[in-house]
Amino acid sequence: MSTEQPIIRDWSILHQHYDPKDEGRREALFALGNGYLVSRAAAPESSEDGIHYPGTYRWAATTG
């Protein structure tokens, strides 16, 4: 088993066009989380509506 760390180089994710109907999917794809908290990648000026769901969410396990 190798103990060497991978080399991470600069990278970018680009969108070639703007499609308002695709914004909900993009927000979900670019969400950043750690398994407990997630911040949805909505534009700062967006508000909750039928497409946008900006915010930071906490995962809560349920039993039963």
C-alpha positions as CSV (number, residue, x, y, z in Angstrom):
1,M,0.0,0.0,0.0
2,S,1.4,3.3,-1.1
3,T,1.6,6.2,1.5
4,E,2.3,8.8,-1.2
5,Q,-0.3,11.6,-1.4
6,P,-1.7,12.3,-4.9
7,I,-0.7,15.6,-6.5
8,I,-3.7,17.8,-7.1
9,R,-3.3,20.3,-9.9
10,D,-5.4,23.3,-10.7
11,W,-8.8,22.5,-12.2
12,S,-11.9,24.2,-13.3
13,I,-15.5,23.3,-14.1
14,L,-17.0,25.5,-16.8
15,H,-20.5,26.1,-18.1
16,Q,-20.7,27.2,-21.7
17,H,-24.2,28.7,-21.5
18,Y,-26.8,29.9,-19.1
19,D,-30.1,28.0,-18.9
20,P,-32.5,29.2,-16.2
21,K,-34.3,25.8,-16.2
22,D,-31.0,24.1,-15.3
23,E,-30.1,26.2,-12.3
24,G,-31.7,23.8,-9.8
25,R,-29.5,20.9,-11.1
26,R,-26.4,23.0,-11.1
27,E,-27.0,24.1,-7.5
28,A,-27.3,20.5,-6.4
29,L,-24.2,19.4,-8.4
30,F,-22.0,22.1,-7.0
31,A,-23.2,21.7,-3.4
32,L,-20.3,21.2,-0.9
33,G,-20.7,19.0,2.1
34,N,-18.9,16.7,4.5
35,G,-21.5,14.1,5.3
36,Y,-23.0,16.2,8.1
37,L,-23.4,19.7,6.7
38,V,-24.0,20.7,3.1
39,S,-24.1,24.2,1.6
40,R,-26.1,24.3,-1.6
41,A,-24.3,26.2,-4.4
42,A,-27.0,28.9,-5.1
43,A,-26.2,32.3,-6.3
44,P,-26.0,34.9,-3.4
45,E,-28.9,36.9,-4.9
46,S,-31.2,33.9,-5.3
47,S,-34.2,33.3,-3.0
48,E,-36.2,30.1,-2.4
49,D,-38.6,29.4,-5.2
50,G,-39.5,26.6,-7.5
51,I,-36.0,26.3,-8.8
52,H,-33.6,27.7,-6.1
53,Y,-33.1,26.3,-2.6
54,P,-30.2,28.3,-1.2
55,G,-28.9,27.5,2.2
56,T,-26.8,25.3,4.5
57,Y,-28.4,22.0,5.6
58,R,-27.7,19.6,8.4
59,W,-28.2,15.9,8.0
60,A,-30.2,14.3,10.8
61,A,-30.3,10.6,11.2
62,T,-33.7,9.1,12.1
63,T,-34.4,5.7,13.7
64,G,-37.4,3.6,13.9
